[in-house]
Structure formats: structure tokens, C-alpha cells
């Protein structure tokens, strides 16, 4: 009867499979972005620790007189780099939180879709 009106619809199982494949691609993208954020954050944290250590030793050397006060500009540059790292790390933490929220929302959508699909399949079987 559907062919009389020229309307054909796909099998709901095929629709569900298409949706799950689409959601899977999206989940992989979220995971990839989260991994990129983690890698950038880890690299920044390493540079942060190194710069903070170097700055501390330089300040100590200046206080002990074993480094000239002309190195004060180096301390300023390191301080600026440390502050920039802290700002960027905070932003990456925020971005990672957003990725986790998006991934959690996606998982909830998929779960809801699977639950709804199972309910519809059960209703179809019981109606027979």
C-alpha cells in the first residue's frame, strides 16, 4: 500500500544502525579532541615546571650574588611565560570538562535511543 503513494520507508533497525554509526563517529571525534587537549596540557605542564625551576634557581643565584642583576629581565620573561602557561592550562582544563560533558550527553542519547528501540521492538512483538 505504501508503494501506491510512492512513499517507502526504511526498516527501523537500519535507521537505528545508521544512527549508532553516526554517534560512534561523533564519540571518536570527542575522544580524539580530548586526547589532543590532554597532550597539549601535559606538554605545557612540563614546560611550566621547567621554567618555574629555572626561574627559582636564577632568582636564588641573583640573591646570592652569583648572577648579575642584568638577569632580572630573564626572570621577568620567565614569570610572563609561567603566567601564560597557567592561563592556558586553566583553559585546557575547561575545554576538557566540556568534552567530557559532551561525551556524557552523547552516551545518554545513545542509551536512550537503545532503550527506546528495545521498548518499541518489545511492543511490536507483544502486539502480534
N, CA, C and O atoms as a Tinker XYZ file with bonds, in Angstrom:
   512  protein
     1  N      0.813000   -1.187000    0.000000    73     2
     2  CA     0.000000    0.000000    0.000000    64     1     3
     3  C      0.863000    1.261000    0.000000    63     2     4     5
     4  O      0.490000    2.277000   -0.587000    81     3
     5  N      2.007000    1.188000    0.655000    73     3     6
     6  CA     2.893000    2.343000    0.684000    64     5     7
     7  C      3.408000    2.666000   -0.714000    63     6     8     9
     8  O      3.674000    3.829000   -1.016000    81     7
     9  N      3.552000    1.657000   -1.572000    73     7    10
    10  CA     4.060000    1.912000   -2.916000    64     9    11
    11  C      3.041000    2.633000   -3.784000    63    10    12    13
    12  O      3.423000    3.281000   -4.759000    81    11
    13  N      1.768000    2.540000   -3.465000    73    11    14
    14  CA     0.741000    3.243000   -4.225000    64    13    15
    15  C      0.954000    4.745000   -4.133000    63    14    16    17
    16  O      0.758000    5.463000   -5.114000    81    15
    17  N      1.349000    5.215000   -2.977000    73    15    18
    18  CA     1.558000    6.648000   -2.768000    64    17    19
    19  C      3.008000    7.073000   -3.035000    63    18    20    21
    20  O      3.343000    8.249000   -2.891000    81    19
    21  N      3.849000    6.140000   -3.414000    73    19    22
    22  CA     5.242000    6.453000   -3.716000    64    21    23
    23  C      6.105000    6.682000   -2.481000    63    22    24    25
    24  O      7.222000    7.185000   -2.603000    81    23
    25  N      5.623000    6.333000   -1.318000    73    23    26
    26  CA     6.382000    6.535000   -0.089000    64    25    27
    27  C      6.917000    5.197000    0.388000    63    26    28    29
    28  O      6.168000    4.253000    0.639000    81    27
    29  N      8.206000    5.148000    0.503000    73    27    30
    30  CA     8.829000    3.937000    1.034000    64    29    31
    31  C      9.661000    4.344000    2.247000    63    30    32    33
    32  O     10.333000    5.375000    2.233000    81    31
    33  N      9.611000    3.560000    3.248000    73    31    34
    34  CA    10.407000    3.875000    4.432000    64    33    35
    35  C     11.367000    2.727000    4.704000    63    34    36    37
    36  O     11.131000    1.580000    4.324000    81    35
    37  N     12.455000    3.078000    5.377000    73    35    38
    38  CA    13.448000    2.061000    5.700000    64    37    39
    39  C     13.020000    1.293000    6.941000    63    38    40    41
    40  O     12.167000    1.726000    7.716000    81    39
    41  N     13.628000    0.175000    7.087000    73    39    42
    42  CA    13.433000   -0.647000    8.269000    64    41    43
    43  C     13.966000    0.121000    9.489000    63    42    44    45
    44  O     15.075000    0.652000    9.440000    81    43
    45  N     13.198000    0.185000   10.568000    73    43    46
    46  CA    13.667000    0.904000   11.767000    64    45    47
    47  C     15.007000    0.379000   12.294000    63    46    48    49
    48  O     15.788000    1.148000   12.854000    81    47
    49  N     15.280000   -0.899000   12.125000    73    47    50
    50  CA    16.569000   -1.444000   12.569000    64    49    51
    51  C     17.716000   -0.824000   11.767000    63    50    52    53
    52  O     18.784000   -0.555000   12.317000    81    51
    53  N     17.501000   -0.603000   10.500000    73    51    54
    54  CA    18.510000    0.036000    9.657000    64    53    55
    55  C     18.702000    1.491000   10.080000    63    54    56    57
    56  O     19.830000    1.983000   10.111000    81    55
    57  N     17.620000    2.176000   10.403000    73    55    58
    58  CA    17.723000    3.554000   10.901000    64    57    59
    59  C     18.534000    3.600000   12.189000    63    58    60    61
    60  O     19.399000    4.460000   12.355000    81    59
    61  N     18.250000    2.669000   13.101000    73    59    62
    62  CA    18.986000    2.617000   14.373000    64    61    63
    63  C     20.461000    2.373000   14.120000    63    62    64    65
    64  O     21.312000    2.994000   14.757000    81    63
    65  N     20.774000    1.469000   13.193000    73    63    66
    66  CA    22.167000    1.165000   12.877000    64    65    67
    67  C     22.869000    2.408000   12.307000    63    66    68    69
    68  O     24.011000    2.696000   12.666000    81    67
    69  N     22.196000    3.127000   11.439000    73    67    70
    70  CA    22.752000    4.362000   10.870000    64    69    71
    71  C     23.011000    5.381000   11.977000    63    70    72    73
    72  O     24.069000    6.010000   12.017000    81    71
    73  N     22.048000    5.537000   12.863000    73    71    74
    74  CA    22.207000    6.478000   13.981000    64    73    75
    75  C     23.379000    6.080000   14.869000    63    74    76    77
    76  O     24.182000    6.929000   15.255000    81    75
    77  N     23.482000    4.798000   15.192000    73    75    78
    78  CA    24.572000    4.325000   16.055000    64    77    79
    79  C     25.930000    4.548000   15.395000    63    78    80    81
    80  O     26.895000    4.908000   16.070000    81    79
    81  N     26.013000    4.340000   14.102000    73    79    82
    82  CA    27.275000    4.593000   13.395000    64    81    83
    83  C     27.637000    6.077000   13.448000    63    82    84    85
    84  O     28.797000    6.434000   13.654000    81    83
    85  N     26.658000    6.914000   13.265000    73    83    86
    86  CA    26.874000    8.365000   13.326000    64    85    87
    87  C     27.322000    8.772000   14.734000    63    86    88    89
    88  O     28.271000    9.541000   14.886000    81    87
    89  N     26.644000    8.258000   15.751000    73    87    90
    90  CA    27.014000    8.580000   17.131000    64    89    91
    91  C     28.406000    8.050000   17.459000    63    90    92    93
    92  O     29.158000    8.685000   18.199000    81    91
    93  N     28.748000    6.888000   16.911000    73    91    94
    94  CA    30.071000    6.318000   17.152000    64    93    95
    95  C     31.162000    7.220000   16.571000    63    94    96    97
    96  O     32.191000    7.439000   17.211000    81    95
    97  N     30.942000    7.739000   15.369000    73    95    98
    98  CA    31.914000    8.663000   14.765000    64    97    99
    99  C     32.063000    9.915000   15.620000    63    98   100   101
   100  O     33.171000   10.414000   15.815000    81    99
   101  N     30.951000   10.414000   16.122000    73    99   102
   102  CA    30.987000   11.600000   16.967000    64   101   103
   103  C     31.727000   11.314000   18.281000    63   102   104   105
   104  O     32.509000   12.141000   18.748000    81   103
   105  N     31.480000   10.162000   18.864000    73   103   106
   106  CA    32.167000    9.783000   20.101000    64   105   107
   107  C     33.675000    9.695000   19.873000    63   106   108   109
   108  O     34.458000   10.153000   20.705000    81   107
   109  N     34.078000    9.112000   18.754000    73   107   110
   110  CA    35.506000    9.019000   18.440000    64   109   111
   111  C     36.120000   10.399000   18.259000    63   110   112   113
   112  O     37.259000   10.630000   18.665000    81   111
   113  N     35.375000   11.318000   17.654000    73   111   114
   114  CA    35.867000   12.681000   17.487000    64   113   115
   115  C     36.035000   13.357000   18.849000    63   114   116   117
   116  O     37.053000   14.004000   19.094000    81   115
   117  N     35.051000   13.214000   19.733000    73   115   118
   118  CA    35.175000   13.777000   21.085000    64   117   119
   119  C     36.398000   13.198000   21.798000    63   118   120   121
   120  O     37.145000   13.930000   22.447000    81   119
   121  N     36.600000   11.879000   21.676000    73   119   122
   122  CA    37.746000   11.235000   22.317000    64   121   123
   123  C     39.065000   11.743000   21.735000    63   122   124   125
   124  O     40.028000   11.963000   22.469000    81   123
   125  N     39.103000   11.926000   20.424000    73   123   126
   126  CA    40.309000   12.433000   19.770000    64   125   127
   127  C     40.627000   13.850000   20.243000    63   126   128   129
   128  O     41.778000   14.161000   20.548000    81   127
   129  N     39.619000   14.698000   20.304000    73   127   130
   130  CA    39.828000   16.075000   20.757000    64   129   131
   131  C     40.279000   16.089000   22.215000    63   130   132   133
   132  O     41.173000   16.853000   22.580000    81   131
   133  N     39.670000   15.253000   23.046000    73   131   134
   134  CA    40.065000   15.179000   24.464000    64   133   135
   135  C     41.521000   14.733000   24.584000    63   134   136   137
   136  O     42.255000   15.243000   25.431000    81   135
   137  N     41.944000   13.785000   23.744000    73   135   138
   138  CA    43.335000   13.325000   23.771000    64   137   139
   139  C     44.287000   14.445000   23.341000    63   138   140   141
   140  O     45.368000   14.592000   23.911000    81   139
   141  N     43.891000   15.229000   22.346000    73   139   142
   142  CA    44.708000   16.369000   21.913000    64   141   143
   143  C     44.843000   17.388000   23.040000    63   142   144   145
   144  O     45.924000   17.927000   23.275000    81   143
   145  N     43.751000   17.643000   23.723000    73   143   146
   146  CA    43.769000   18.592000   24.845000    64   145   147
   147  C     44.687000   18.072000   25.945000    63   146   148   149
   148  O     45.492000   18.826000   26.491000    81   147
   149  N     44.570000   16.785000   26.272000    73   147   150
   150  CA    45.424000   16.189000   27.309000    64   149   151
   151  C     46.902000   16.273000   26.942000    63   150   152   153
   152  O     47.741000   16.573000   27.791000    81   151
   153  N     47.220000   16.005000   25.667000    73   151   154
   154  CA    48.613000   16.052000   25.223000    64   153   155
   155  C     49.167000   17.479000   25.317000    63   154   156   157
   156  O     50.294000   17.687000   25.768000    81   155
   157  N     48.372000   18.447000   24.890000    73   155   158
   158  CA    48.823000   19.846000   24.979000    64   157   159
   159  C     49.028000   20.242000   26.433000    63   158   160   161
   160  O     50.012000   20.901000   26.769000    81   159
   161  N     48.107000   19.843000   27.287000    73   159   162
   162  CA    48.195000   20.181000   28.715000    64   161   163
   163  C     49.437000   19.547000   29.345000    63   162   164   165
   164  O     50.137000   20.197000   30.121000    81   163
   165  N     49.712000   18.292000   29.018000    73   163   166
   166  CA    50.887000   17.603000   29.573000    64   165   167
   167  C     52.176000   18.303000   29.139000    63   166   168   169
   168  O     53.088000   18.490000   29.945000    81   167
   169  N     52.245000   18.682000   27.878000    73   167   170
   170  CA    53.425000   19.395000   27.391000    64   169   171
   171  C     53.612000   20.737000   28.085000    63   170   172   173
   172  O     54.723000   21.106000   28.465000    81   171
   173  N     52.516000   21.456000   28.244000    73   171   174
   174  CA    52.585000   22.753000   28.934000    64   173   175
   175  C     53.007000   22.587000   30.390000    63   174   176   177
   176  O     53.805000   23.371000   30.905000    81   175
   177  N     52.470000   21.569000   31.046000    73   175   178
   178  CA    52.829000   21.344000   32.456000    64   177   179
   179  C     54.321000   21.047000   32.598000    63   178   180   181
   180  O     54.961000   21.495000   33.549000    81   179
   181  N     54.868000   20.289000   31.648000    73   179   182
   182  CA    56.310000   20.006000   31.689000    64   181   183
   183  C     57.127000   21.290000   31.500000    63   182   184   185
   184  O     58.086000   21.529000   32.234000    81   183
   185  N     56.751000   22.109000   30.521000    73   183   186
   186  CA    57.464000   23.369000   30.293000    64   185   187
   187  C     57.281000   24.315000   31.479000    63   186   188   189
   188  O     58.202000   25.040000   31.854000    81   187
   189  N     56.086000   24.300000   32.061000    73   187   190
   190  CA    55.803000   25.134000   33.229000    64   189   191
   191  C     56.757000   24.775000   34.377000    63   190   192   193
   192  O     57.388000   25.650000   34.971000    81   191
   193  N     56.850000   23.480000   34.675000    73   191   194
   194  CA    57.724000   23.035000   35.776000    64   193   195
   195  C     59.186000   23.410000   35.497000    63   194   196   197
   196  O     59.900000   23.869000   36.389000    81   195
   197  N     59.614000   23.209000   34.263000    73   195   198
   198  CA    60.988000   23.517000   33.898000    64   197   199
   199  C     61.274000   25.011000   34.022000    63   198   200   201
   200  O     62.298000   25.408000   34.578000    81   199
   201  N     60.380000   25.824000   33.512000    73   199   202
   202  CA    60.563000   27.278000   33.576000    64   201   203
   203  C     60.506000   27.769000   35.017000    63   202   204   205
   204  O     61.301000   28.622000   35.413000    81   203
   205  N     59.581000   27.244000   35.799000    73   203   206
   206  CA    59.474000   27.654000   37.209000    64   205   207
   207  C     60.744000   27.283000   37.975000    63   206   208   209
   208  O     61.220000   28.057000   38.805000    81   207
   209  N     61.287000   26.104000   37.696000    73   207   210
   210  CA    62.521000   25.676000   38.358000    64   209   211
   211  C     63.678000   26.582000   37.959000    63   210   212   213
   212  O     64.442000   27.032000   38.813000    81   211
   213  N     63.809000   26.850000   36.658000    73   211   214
   214  CA    64.882000   27.727000   36.177000    64   213   215
   215  C     64.760000   29.127000   36.780000    63   214   216   217
   216  O     65.761000   29.720000   37.183000    81   215
   217  N     63.551000   29.650000   36.842000    73   215   218
   218  CA    63.338000   30.979000   37.417000    64   217   219
   219  C     63.724000   30.997000   38.898000    63   218   220   221
   220  O     64.339000   31.948000   39.379000    81   219
   221  N     63.357000   29.940000   39.605000    73   219   222
   222  CA    63.679000   29.885000   41.032000    64   221   223
   223  C     65.190000   29.851000   41.250000    63   222   224   225
   224  O     65.712000   30.545000   42.123000    81   223
   225  N     65.891000   29.042000   40.453000    73   223   226
   226  CA    67.350000   28.978000   40.594000    64   225   227
   227  C     68.007000   30.302000   40.211000    63   226   228   229
   228  O     68.980000   30.717000   40.840000    81   227
   229  N     67.477000   30.966000   39.183000    73   227   230
   230  CA    68.032000   32.247000   38.765000    64   229   231
   231  C     67.830000   33.311000   39.842000    63   230   232   233
   232  O     68.749000   34.075000   40.136000    81   231
   233  N     66.650000   33.366000   40.425000    73   231   234
   234  CA    66.384000   34.332000   41.496000    64   233   235
   235  C     67.298000   34.046000   42.680000    63   234   236   237
   236  O     67.856000   34.970000   43.272000    81   235
   237  N     67.452000   32.780000   43.024000    73   235   238
   238  CA    68.331000   32.417000   44.141000    64   237   239
   239  C     69.772000   32.819000   43.840000    63   238   240   241
   240  O     70.475000   33.324000   44.715000    81   239
   241  N     70.209000   32.595000   42.607000    73   239   242
   242  CA    71.572000   32.968000   42.221000    64   241   243
   243  C     71.750000   34.486000   42.281000    63   242   244   245
   244  O     72.798000   34.974000   42.705000    81   243
   245  N     70.745000   35.218000   41.863000    73   243   246
   246  CA    70.820000   36.683000   41.930000    64   245   247
   247  C     70.888000   37.148000   43.379000    63   246   248   249
   248  O     71.639000   38.068000   43.703000    81   247
   249  N     70.106000   36.515000   44.250000    73   247   250
   250  CA    70.114000   36.891000   45.667000    64   249   251
   251  C     71.454000   36.569000   46.319000    63   250   252   253
   252  O     71.889000   37.286000   47.220000    81   251
   253  N     72.113000   35.498000   45.875000    73   251   254
   254  CA    73.409000   35.104000   46.436000    64   253   255
   255  C     74.564000   35.860000   45.778000    63   254   256   257
   256  O     75.713000   35.729000   46.200000    81   255
   257  N     74.263000   36.640000   44.757000    73   255   258
   258  CA    75.306000   37.417000   44.093000    64   257   259
   259  C     76.065000   36.636000   43.037000    63   258   260   261
   260  O     77.029000   37.154000   42.473000    81   259
   261  N     75.662000   35.412000   42.752000    73   259   262
   262  CA    76.369000   34.620000   41.740000    64   261   263
   263  C     75.814000   34.839000   40.334000    63   262   264   265
   264  O     76.321000   34.272000   39.367000    81   263
   265  N     74.781000   35.656000   40.226000    73   263   266
   266  CA    74.251000   36.043000   38.908000    64   265   267
   267  C     74.022000   37.542000   38.939000    63   266   268   269
   268  O     73.607000   38.099000   39.955000    81   267
   269  N     74.293000   38.179000   37.833000    73   267   270
   270  CA    74.174000   39.636000   37.796000    64   269   271
   271  C     72.704000   40.055000   37.789000    63   270   272   273
   272  O     71.817000   39.305000   37.382000    81   271
   273  N     72.490000   41.264000   38.249000    73   271   274
   274  CA    71.126000   41.780000   38.278000    64   273   275
   275  C     70.601000   42.062000   36.871000    63   274   276   277
   276  O     69.413000   42.331000   36.689000    81   275
   277  N     71.486000   41.999000   35.884000    73   275   278
   278  CA    71.034000   42.173000   34.496000    64   277   279
   279  C     70.151000   40.998000   34.061000    63   278   280   281
   280  O     69.452000   41.087000   33.052000    81   279
   281  N     70.184000   39.933000   34.799000    73   279   282
   282  CA    69.361000   38.761000   34.507000    64   281   283
   283  C     67.903000   38.960000   34.949000    63   282   284   285
   284  O     67.059000   38.085000   34.757000    81   283
   285  N     67.628000   40.125000   35.544000    73   283   286
   286  CA    66.276000   40.424000   36.003000    64   285   287
   287  C     65.268000   40.360000   34.852000    63   286   288   289
   288  O     64.131000   39.931000   35.044000    81   287
   289  N     65.685000   40.788000   33.659000    73   287   290
   290  CA    64.777000   40.711000   32.501000    64   289   291
   291  C     64.453000   39.260000   32.165000    63   290   292   293
   292  O     63.345000   38.956000   31.723000    81   291
   293  N     65.428000   38.351000   32.376000    73   291   294
   294  CA    65.170000   36.917000   32.158000    64   293   295
   295  C     64.116000   36.403000   33.138000    63   294   296   297
   296  O     63.240000   35.619000   32.771000    81   295
   297  N     64.213000   36.857000   34.390000    73   295   298
   298  CA    63.227000   36.466000   35.396000    64   297   299
   299  C     61.853000   36.984000   34.987000    63   298   300   301
   300  O     60.857000   36.273000   35.122000    81   299
   301  N     61.794000   38.212000   34.491000    73   299   302
   302  CA    60.526000   38.787000   34.034000    64   301   303
   303  C     59.930000   37.985000   32.889000    63   302   304   305
   304  O     58.725000   37.731000   32.864000    81   303
   305  N     60.772000   37.585000   31.940000    73   303   306
   306  CA    60.295000   36.791000   30.797000    64   305   307
   307  C     59.791000   35.429000   31.270000    63   306   308   309
   308  O     58.770000   34.936000   30.792000    81   307
   309  N     60.512000   34.831000   32.205000    73   307   310
   310  CA    60.082000   33.526000   32.734000    64   309   311
   311  C     58.770000   33.653000   33.499000    63   310   312   313
   312  O     57.892000   32.797000   33.397000    81   311
   313  N     58.651000   34.736000   34.266000    73   311   314
   314  CA    57.414000   34.965000   35.011000    64   313   315
   315  C     56.241000   35.125000   34.053000    63   314   316   317
   316  O     55.162000   34.580000   34.285000    81   315
   317  N     56.456000   35.862000   32.994000    73   315   318
   318  CA    55.413000   36.043000   31.985000    64   317   319
   319  C     55.044000   34.704000   31.340000    63   318   320   321
   320  O     53.865000   34.417000   31.132000    81   319
   321  N     56.051000   33.890000   31.025000    73   319   322
   322  CA    55.803000   32.570000   30.431000    64   321   323
   323  C     55.033000   31.673000   31.397000    63   322   324   325
   324  O     54.138000   30.935000   30.983000    81   323
   325  N     55.375000   31.735000   32.670000    73   323   326
   326  CA    54.684000   30.931000   33.689000    64   325   327
   327  C     53.217000   31.344000   33.787000    63   326   328   329
   328  O     52.329000   30.495000   33.848000    81   327
   329  N     52.973000   32.647000   33.802000    73   327   330
   330  CA    51.590000   33.128000   33.877000    64   329   331
   331  C     50.795000   32.731000   32.641000    63   330   332   333
   332  O     49.625000   32.366000   32.750000    81   331
   333  N     51.414000   32.796000   31.473000    73   331   334
   334  CA    50.743000   32.362000   30.242000    64   333   335
   335  C     50.430000   30.868000   30.284000    63   334   336   337
   336  O     49.357000   30.441000   29.858000    81   335
   337  N     51.364000   30.082000   30.793000    73   335   338
   338  CA    51.125000   28.637000   30.936000    64   337   339
   339  C     49.950000   28.369000   31.871000    63   338   340   341
   340  O     49.089000   27.541000   31.575000    81   339
   341  N     49.921000   29.068000   32.994000    73   339   342
   342  CA    48.819000   28.877000   33.940000    64   341   343
   343  C     47.485000   29.217000   33.298000    63   342   344   345
   344  O     46.502000   28.499000   33.486000    81   343
   345  N     47.443000   30.313000   32.536000    73   343   346
   346  CA    46.217000   30.715000   31.852000    64   345   347
   347  C     45.793000   29.648000   30.840000    63   346   348   349
   348  O     44.623000   29.271000   30.781000    81   347
   349  N     46.745000   29.168000   30.050000    73   347   350
   350  CA    46.422000   28.180000   29.015000    64   349   351
   351  C     46.020000   26.843000   29.640000    63   350   352   353
   352  O     45.088000   26.197000   29.162000    81   351
   353  N     46.704000   26.428000   30.687000    73   351   354
   354  CA    46.352000   25.174000   31.356000    64   353   355
   355  C     44.935000   25.245000   31.907000    63   354   356   357
   356  O     44.174000   24.282000   31.808000    81   355
   357  N     44.582000   26.388000   32.488000    73   355   358
   358  CA    43.210000   26.563000   33.001000    64   357   359
   359  C     42.198000   26.459000   31.869000    63   358   360   361
   360  O     41.136000   25.861000   32.040000    81   359
   361  N     42.517000   27.037000   30.715000    73   359   362
   362  CA    41.615000   26.961000   29.561000    64   361   363
   363  C     41.496000   25.518000   29.057000    63   362   364   365
   364  O     40.409000   25.076000   28.688000    81   363
   365  N     42.599000   24.799000   29.044000    73   363   366
   366  CA    42.563000   23.400000   28.599000    64   365   367
   367  C     41.758000   22.524000   29.560000    63   366   368   369
   368  O     41.058000   21.606000   29.133000    81   367
   369  N     41.859000   22.808000   30.839000    73   367   370
   370  CA    41.058000   22.079000   31.829000    64   369   371
   371  C     39.573000   22.335000   31.567000    63   370   372   373
   372  O     38.755000   21.418000   31.640000    81   371
   373  N     39.231000   23.595000   31.261000    73   371   374
   374  CA    37.845000   23.934000   30.957000    64   373   375
   375  C     37.385000   23.209000   29.697000    63   374   376   377
   376  O     36.296000   22.636000   29.669000    81   375
   377  N     38.210000   23.233000   28.661000    73   375   378
   378  CA    37.860000   22.554000   27.409000    64   377   379
   379  C     37.692000   21.053000   27.618000    63   378   380   381
   380  O     36.786000   20.441000   27.052000    81   379
   381  N     38.554000   20.469000   28.421000    73   379   382
   382  CA    38.450000   19.038000   28.696000    64   381   383
   383  C     37.149000   18.721000   29.425000    63   382   384   385
   384  O     36.522000   17.694000   29.166000    81   383
   385  N     36.747000   19.599000   30.332000    73   383   386
   386  CA    35.467000   19.429000   31.027000    64   385   387
   387  C     34.303000   19.467000   30.052000    63   386   388   389
   388  O     33.361000   18.682000   30.167000    81   387
   389  N     34.369000   20.387000   29.085000    73   387   390
   390  CA    33.320000   20.484000   28.074000    64   389   391
   391  C     33.272000   19.200000   27.245000    63   390   392   393
   392  O     32.190000   18.689000   26.956000    81   391
   393  N     34.443000   18.677000   26.862000    73   391   394
   394  CA    34.481000   17.435000   26.077000    64   393   395
   395  C     33.863000   16.278000   26.869000    63   394   396   397
   396  O     33.134000   15.458000   26.312000    81   395
   397  N     34.156000   16.220000   28.162000    73   395   398
   398  CA    33.575000   15.162000   29.000000    64   397   399
   399  C     32.059000   15.305000   29.085000    63   398   400   401
   400  O     31.332000   14.313000   29.030000    81   399
   401  N     31.585000   16.542000   29.220000    73   399   402
   402  CA    30.134000   16.773000   29.271000    64   401   403
   403  C     29.468000   16.377000   27.953000    63   402   404   405
   404  O     28.417000   15.736000   27.947000    81   403
   405  N     30.087000   16.763000   26.844000    73   403   406
   406  CA    29.540000   16.404000   25.533000    64   405   407
   407  C     29.519000   14.894000   25.344000    63   406   408   409
   408  O     28.543000   14.335000   24.842000    81   407
   409  N     30.599000   14.240000   25.748000    73   407   410
   410  CA    30.670000   12.777000   25.607000    64   409   411
   411  C     29.610000   12.106000   26.489000    63   410   412   413
   412  O     28.962000   11.144000   26.074000    81   411
   413  N     29.445000   12.621000   27.698000    73   411   414
   414  CA    28.431000   12.075000   28.601000    64   413   415
   415  C     27.036000   12.273000   28.010000    63   414   416   417
   416  O     26.201000   11.370000   28.073000    81   415
   417  N     26.781000   13.448000   27.439000    73   415   418
   418  CA    25.481000   13.711000   26.807000    64   417   419
   419  C     25.254000   12.782000   25.629000    63   418   420   421
   420  O     24.154000   12.262000   25.445000    81   419
   421  N     26.290000   12.573000   24.834000    73   419   422
   422  CA    26.181000   11.660000   23.696000    64   421   423
   423  C     25.883000   10.241000   24.169000    63   422   424   425
   424  O     25.032000    9.560000   23.598000    81   423
   425  N     26.579000    9.797000   25.206000    73   423   426
   426  CA    26.327000    8.459000   25.752000    64   425   427
   427  C     24.884000    8.334000   26.236000    63   426   428   429
   428  O     24.251000    7.295000   26.046000    81   427
   429  N     24.366000    9.390000   26.861000    73   427   430
   430  CA    22.978000    9.374000   27.341000    64   429   431
   431  C     22.001000    9.300000   26.176000    63   430   432   433
   432  O     20.991000    8.602000   26.253000    81   431
   433  N     22.300000   10.020000   25.093000    73   431   434
   434  CA    21.433000    9.977000   23.907000    64   433   435
   435  C     21.413000    8.572000   23.322000    63   434   436   437
   436  O     20.350000    8.051000   22.983000    81   435
   437  N     22.576000    7.966000   23.203000    73   435   438
   438  CA    22.664000    6.610000   22.642000    64   437   439
   439  C     21.937000    5.627000   23.533000    63   438   440   441
   440  O     21.195000    4.773000   23.048000    81   439
   441  N     22.147000    5.744000   24.842000    73   439   442
   442  CA    21.468000    4.857000   25.794000    64   441   443
   443  C     19.953000    4.994000   25.683000    63   442   444   445
   444  O     19.226000    4.001000   25.656000    81   443
   445  N     19.492000    6.237000   25.619000    73   443   446
   446  CA    18.067000    6.498000   25.494000    64   445   447
   447  C     17.528000    5.920000   24.192000    63   446   448   449
   448  O     16.442000    5.340000   24.168000    81   447
   449  N     18.287000    6.078000   23.111000    73   447   450
   450  CA    17.875000    5.553000   21.810000    64   449   451
   451  C     17.793000    4.030000   21.845000    63   450   452   453
   452  O     16.854000    3.442000   21.307000    81   451
   453  N     18.772000    3.397000   22.476000    73   451   454
   454  CA    18.773000    1.931000   22.579000    64   453   455
   455  C     17.602000    1.471000   23.434000    63   454   456   457
   456  O     16.918000    0.509000   23.084000    81   455
   457  N     17.363000    2.152000   24.555000    73   455   458
   458  CA    16.232000    1.803000   25.420000    64   457   459
   459  C     14.905000    1.955000   24.674000    63   458   460   461
   460  O     14.033000    1.090000   24.753000    81   459
   461  N     14.768000    3.056000   23.957000    73   459   462
   462  CA    13.540000    3.312000   23.213000    64   461   463
   463  C     13.357000    2.275000   22.098000    63   462   464   465
   464  O     12.242000    1.815000   21.850000    81   463
   465  N     14.437000    1.918000   21.442000    73   463   466
   466  CA    14.375000    0.924000   20.375000    64   465   467
   467  C     13.969000   -0.429000   20.934000    63   466   468   469
   468  O     13.168000   -1.144000   20.332000    81   467
   469  N     14.519000   -0.775000   22.081000    73   467   470
   470  CA    14.163000   -2.041000   22.709000    64   469   471
   471  C     12.708000   -2.057000   23.134000    63   470   472   473
   472  O     12.035000   -3.079000   23.003000    81   471
   473  N     12.217000   -0.942000   23.638000    73   471   474
   474  CA    10.822000   -0.831000   24.052000    64   473   475
   475  C      9.901000   -0.964000   22.842000    63   474   476   477
   476  O      8.890000   -1.664000   22.897000    81   475
   477  N     10.257000   -0.285000   21.750000    73   475   478
   478  CA     9.428000   -0.362000   20.544000    64   477   479
   479  C      9.427000   -1.776000   19.978000    63   478   480   481
   480  O      8.391000   -2.266000   19.530000    81   479
   481  N     10.575000   -2.426000   19.997000    73   479   482
   482  CA    10.655000   -3.807000   19.490000    64   481   483
   483  C      9.797000   -4.717000   20.376000    63   482   484   485
   484  O      9.100000   -5.602000   19.880000    81   483
   485  N      9.858000   -4.486000   21.688000    73   483   486
   486  CA     9.041000   -5.303000   22.609000    64   485   487
   487  C      7.569000   -5.072000   22.413000    63   486   488   489
   488  O      6.779000   -6.011000   22.508000    81   487
   489  N      7.174000   -3.837000   22.141000    73   487   490
   490  CA     5.769000   -3.528000   21.896000    64   489   491
   491  C      5.290000   -4.184000   20.612000    63   490   492   493
   492  O      4.162000   -4.670000   20.527000    81   491
   493  N      6.165000   -4.189000   19.613000    73   491   494
   494  CA     5.789000   -4.801000   18.330000    64   493   495
   495  C      5.564000   -6.295000   18.507000    63   494   496   497
   496  O      4.609000   -6.865000   17.979000    81   495
   497  N      6.470000   -6.921000   19.267000    73   495   498
   498  CA     6.315000   -8.360000   19.469000    64   497   499
   499  C      5.063000   -8.703000   20.263000    63   498   500   501
   500  O      4.372000   -9.676000   19.961000    81   499
   501  N      4.774000   -7.888000   21.292000    73   499   502
   502  CA     3.598000   -8.190000   22.129000    64   501   503
   503  C      2.297000   -7.883000   21.400000    63   502   504   505
   504  O      1.249000   -8.433000   21.738000    81   503
   505  N      2.358000   -7.010000   20.404000    73   503   506
   506  CA     1.135000   -6.670000   19.667000    64   505   507
   507  C      0.740000   -7.770000   18.698000    63   506   508   509
   508  O     -0.410000   -7.844000   18.264000    81   507
   509  N      1.707000   -8.631000   18.358000    73   507   510
   510  CA     1.426000   -9.699000   17.384000    64   509   511
   511  C      0.579000  -10.742000   17.976000    63   510   512
   512  O      0.241000  -11.717000   17.305000    81   511
